[in-house]
Amino acid sequence: MMAKKLNHWQTCWSLYLAYFDFKLIHCPGRCMGKPDALSQRLDHSNGTSNNEDVVLLRPELLAIQALEGVQLERLEKDILREIRQGNQKGDQEEPVAKVARELRQALSKTVCSIEWLEDKGLLRFRGKIYVPQNLDLWRQVVSLCHDTKVARHPGHWKTLELVSRNYWWSQMSKYIRQYVSTCDLCIRIKLIRQALVDELYPLQNPDSQ
């Protein structure tokens, strides 16, 4: 009701309201019987217990689901197809997949059957996709979480965290450490965090006297 310097929000409302011919009429509280009656209906609760026993972060919202709700691209689809082929049944079945299948058949109601599950040709260990003992498959999985533009060549622990979200195999941390330490791009571009070595001086020849 006094002259002020308007901000951009108030300026927009001022221009909008300029199109209308309106008048503001104040109504005291004792004259607001009908609106108050509508807001205080008997069938409406008083709101005293509305916020009781409310869990905001339910356990199902925090559960990790491997590859669930994620759109797979062409490269990852090829990796999953090769993993399925690596777990094929027959005489050349992958050793770990063969043992897990035998455990599920022999001990269908034990902890072993819960840890190892088979879903659409993929063998899962505790919800993570098991990658067979194939160095080329391991390289493709680690490259997907290390060499891509989205990953941006992280270090050993970050790469291990990205891979372990969906995949698992024996001695995975050791292989990822070796892969990251021998990455050509990381060696040439990343800064050396260690202190520089001082200049070396040759030892003086001992005096013959």
Secondary structure by P-SEA (a helix, b strand, c coil): cccccccaaaaaaaaaacccbbbbbbbccccaaaaaaaaccccccccccccccccccccccccccccccccccaaaaaaaaaaaaaacccccccaaaaaaaaaaaaccccaaaaaccccccccccccbbbbcccaaaaaaaaaaaccccccccccaaaaaaaaaccccccaaaaaaaaaaaaccccccccccccccccccccccccccc
